[in-house]
Amino acid sequence: MKTQYSDIDTQELDSLIQRVSEAKEHNLALTPEDCQLLIDALLTLASMQENLASNSITIHKLKKLVGMVKSSEKLQTSLAQGNAKKSKKKKPNKSDSPVAKLKPVIVHHEQTNITKGDNCPECDSGKLYKYEPATLLRIIGQSPFQSEQHVMERLRCNACNSYFTAPLPEEVLRDGGVNQKYGYSARSIMGISKFGMGSPYYRQESMQDLLGVPITASSVFDQIEHLANALHPVFRNLCSLAADAAHYYLDDTTNRILDAKPIIKKQRNSTKSKERTGVYTSGLIATLESGQQVTLFETNIGYAGEFIDQILQTRDTSGPPPILMCDGLASNKPSNIHSIMSLCNSHGRRQFYDVMSHFPEEVEYILDRYGVIWHNNSVTIEKKLSDNARLDYHKEHSLPVMQEILAWGQSMLQSKGPQLAKVEENSGLGKAIRYFIKHYEGLVRFCHVAGAQLDNNKIESALKLVVRNRKNAGFYKTQAGASIGDVTMSMIATCAQSGVNAFEYFNLLQRDNQKVIANPEKYLPWNYQENNV
């Protein structure tokens, strides 16, 4: 065979494979150009086999033959383009999401008046043949809920009066029981709309009235309660897993329960009791040893410190102490177990930013120093450094900056002899400096402990679910309603962290409810697919 060499580009070959696959799927003819490229690829493959058999080809030439090495005239251009791309900072894509995107439903439309082989209606001399199909991507809108009336044929025996009813199709039974009015999918959408998107019960009722499928607000609540009951076994299992986590983000935000009555609660680290009325939603993100993250919420008369105490009650004390990231409030410190307190530098920075209008030069200096630290943290994230490597990087680059801020703050408050302090201790800037100095050991923990984080922004971002629901609905009526919200929001947030489609996941938990109750550990957001294939 005569040796045939073709410098085939890998991208061109990939495109050819895709076009051939489409032609096979739709029974299409290939273009002359594609046929020629296919012939070149086959000849190249045959030549490669021949040369390999005779040992008459170099490795470099073989790589070039199969498209792994570009020709020299193309190399300089590609290098220039590569350097230009490196010089430009990559902008994050807002559409990037860990949740898998659903592919569009493909609908084929066939010709009804003409077929392959017919004479051309235009010229009446040519013959029609298969060609590349035209496509249209259409995004359609519809009501979140559709009502279906299933009419099942029944037969009756005229002797014994026995009834024989036609069975429901499998796809109908997968979305609910025989006598169930609202399907699993409807309940899932109601729960995600309310606690994921912040659409209150009455707003869902109003929207459905407009769309012609009326559903009352009380019905929406009832169905979300059914959903929360199906999610609850997994929620309890996530709470158990969170007890032995390696790292916690912790914070809380105010909330409101109309029926909440003042209660007498024992003060932490004290024998005294106190009447309490404040309602808070406490949020926690627990990072497990496996790297998975669990997000949990609890709404009641209590704050974040009491929530972490509750979670840590079942912790195995033989392991290393957990790292707890929170703000500087002493009430956040766990009272029943030793932990490594890592304080939020966003709170420390905010103390300075709030007084910027009165002390612009001093605050600008602090913001600039903190900017260096956050840049360093971004570098560790981009490089995907391990906890130990990240710690070493911060020790080298961020610790000197933190020490610089500390020394600057001390010099601003310190008075030497007749020389007065540069900043009044009780001024806004003085209070910000005192906060930094007082909590310095916790603020700089990320430079001394592997796994400690720089700030508490992650849980503050997760609490936006709570804030959104509070702003739109205003309140919970009862503690039971608040607990339903906690379970549903916790599962939605954990699904988001795990990159799981919450709608499909919630449907499965409802459909396999008895199996979930028996083995909730097999239905966690990050393993339910492999355990339920």
C-alpha positions, -999 to +999 in steps of 0.1 A: +000+000+000+012+035-009+019+055+023-007+082+029+000+109+054-028+133+065-023+159+092-057+154+108-067+179+135-082+163+166-111+188+167-119+182+130-119+144+137-143+149+167-166+170+146-166+143+118-175+116+143-204+137+156-217+143+120-214+106+111-233+097+143-261+122+134-262+109+099-266+073+112-292+083+137-314+103+112-306+082+081-288+112+064-263+113+035-228+127+042-215+157+023-187+152-002-163+170+022-172+147+050-167+117+028-133+129+017-123+135+053-135+101+063-115+085+035-084+105+046-089+092+082-092+056+070-061+059+048-042+074+076-052+045+099-042+020+073-008+038+067-002+039+105-008+002+108+015-005+079+043+017+093+040+003+128+043-032+114+075-023+094+090-001+122+096+027+096+080+056+115+092+078+144+071+085+175+070+123+166+058+116+131+032+091+145+019+118+169+017+143+141-001+117+119-029+112+144-033+149+152-015+149+186+012+174+174+004+204+153+025+214+123+052+240+128+034+267+109+004+264+132+024+261+164+034+297+167-001+309+162-015+285+188+012+295+213+004+332+208-033+325+213-025+305+244-004+333+259-031+358+252-057+337+270-034+333+300-030+371+302-067+375+305-084+369+338-110+342+335-144+356+345-168+333+364-197+320+344-229+329+362-246+299+346-221+275+362-239+253+387-230+220+404-266+208+396-268+187+364-287+205+337-317+186+322-314+180+284-343+192+262-369+167+251-362+158+215-394+155+193-390+143+157-414+157+130-416+137+098-427+148+063-463+140+056-468+150+020-435+139+005-410+111+011-374+101+002-372+093-035-401+114-047-398+139-075-389+175-065-421+195-062-402+226-074-384+214-105-401+181-110-369+166-124-347+159-094-351+132-067-355+140-030-329+125-005-323+127+032-305+159+044-294+174+077-326+181+097-336+217+107-339+223+144-358+247+167-351+250+204-384+261+221-387+270+258-423+266+268-442+279+298-470+263+317-486+262+352-464+245+378-494+222+384-516+204+360-548+185+369-554+150+354-587+132+357-580+094+354-611+075+344-607+037+350-630+013+333-649-009+356-668-042+350-693-058+374-705-094+376-743-097+374-741-128+396-718-120+425-716-082+421-678-083+420-661-052+405-631-053+382-613-020+378-587-012+351-552-007+367-535+027+365-504+030+343-470+027+360-461+063+353-492+075+372-485+052+402-449+065+404-462+099+412-485+089+441-508+063+455-541+051+440-562+075+462-537+104+464-549+136+449-517+156+450-488+138+433-452+136+447-441+160+420-467+186+430-456+184+467-419+188+457-427+219+436-447+234+464-419+229+489-391+241+466-412+272+457-420+281+493-386+274+511-362+275+481-377+304+462-395+323+490-430+321+475-455+321+504-485+299+506-509+327+498-488+338+468-489+303+454-526+303+458-530+336+439-508+324+411-527+292+406-560+311+405-546+332+377-533+301+358-567+282+361-556+255+385-569+267+418-551+254+450-558+270+484-530+282+507-540+257+533-538+228+508-502+240+499-493+239+536-508+204+540-489+190+510-456+205+522-462+189+556-465+155+538-432+163+519-414+173+552-425+140+568-410+121+539-377+141+541-375+139+579-357+104+582-329+117+560-328+150+579-323+132+612-296+111+597-278+142+584-280+156+620-263+125+633-236+127+606-230+164+614-222+155+651-189+140+640-179+166+614-144+180+612-154+217+606-185+238+613-198+272+600-222+286+625-245+317+625-281+328+632-306+354+622-338+367+638-372+352+629-408+353+641-433+327+653-467+342+661-477+315+686-443+315+704-447+320+742-420+332+766-402+302+780-379+297+810-345+283+799-314+275+819-285+298+811-255+281+796-225+275+819-247+286+848-272+272+873-295+302+868-326+303+846-340+332+825-372+340+807-365+340+769-386+354+741-362+359+712-369+337+681-339+329+659-331+306+630-297+290+636-278+278+605-249+253+604-228+239+577-209+207+588-180+195+567-177+157+571-144+138+570-154+126+535-156+162+523-194+162+520-211+193+534-244+192+554-265+223+559-290+224+588-314+250+601-334+252+634-359+279+643-370+283+679-364+304+710-327+299+710-295+310+693-267+294+674-247+283+704-275+262+717-280+247+683-243+236+681-246+221+716-276+201+705-257+188+674-226+179+694-245+159+721-238+126+702-203+134+690-176+108+695-152+125+720-123+101+712-117+120+679-099+153+674-118+185+684-138+202+657-130+235+642-158+260+646-161+291+624-184+318+638-184+355+648-169+368+680-199+363+703-190+342+734-224+326+733-215+307+701-188+286+719-200+250+726-205+243+762-204+205+762-173+198+741-138+213+735-136+230+700-111+251+681-126+285+677-119+302+644-134+336+641-148+354+610-125+380+594-155+394+575-169+405+608-135+420+618-132+438+585-169+451+588-161+468+621-137+491+602-158+495+570-188+508+591-167+538+602-152+546+569-170+579+565-154+593+597-119+577+593-113+573+555-075+571+555-072+547+584-100+524+571-086+525+536-053+511+549-071+483+567-092+474+537-061+473+515-044+449+540-074+427+542-076+427+504-042+411+502-054+383+526-085+376+506-064+375+474-041+349+491-072+329+500-084+330+464-050+317+452-053+287+476-088+280+462-077+283+425-048+260+431-070+235+450-045+232+478-049+206+506-055+218+541-019+215+551-006+232+519-032+260+523-020+265+559+017+268+548+007+293+521-012+315+546+016+312+571+040+326+545+018+352+529-011+361+552+003+358+587+027+388+582-002+409+571-023+400+601+006+408+624+010+441+606-026+450+612-023+440+649+009+462+654-008+491+636-039+488+658-018+486+690+003+517+680-029+537+673-043+531+708-011+531+727+000+564+744+036+570+752+045+594+780+030+628+773+021+617+738-016+608+735-030+579+716-036+586+679-072+572+681-097+577+709-104+542+724-142+548+726-145+562+690-158+541+662-123+534+649-111+527+684-139+501+690-130+484+657-094+482+666-102+469+701-124+442+685-096+431+663-071+430+691-094+412+715-103+385+690-069+383+673-062+347+682-094+336+667-091+358+636-056+345+628-065+309+634-065+302+597-028+308+597-021+283+626-046+254+622-050+232+591-086+233+579-095+266+596-112+290+573-108+327+567-144+339+571-180+328+578-194+339+544-206+304+535-232+301+562-242+337+558-249+329+522-269+298+531-290+319+556-303+339+526-328+311+522-342+320+557-340+357+551-358+354+517-386+334+533-389+358+562-391+389+540-417+374+518-439+355+543-432+377+574-435+349+600-444+314+609-477+309+627-467+279+648-436+261+659-447+231+639-447+253+607-412+265+616-400+229+620-415+220+586-396+249+571-363+239+588-365+203+575-373+214+539-348+243+538-321+221+552-327+194+525-328+220+497-295+236+509-278+203+513-289+193+478-275+225+464-242+218+482-241+183+467-251+193+432-283+172+433-316+179+415-338+186+445-370+180+426-361+145+415-346+137+448-377+147+468-399+127+445-377+096+451-378+100+489-416+102+488-420+072+465-396+050+485-408+063+519-408+029+537-373+021+524-361+055+534-374+051+570-357+017+572-323+027+557-320+066+556-282+063+553-287+049+517-308+079+507-284+107+514-281+134+486-246+123+476-252+085+475-289+079+468-283+074+430-256+047+434-277+029+460-310+031+441-301+024+405 
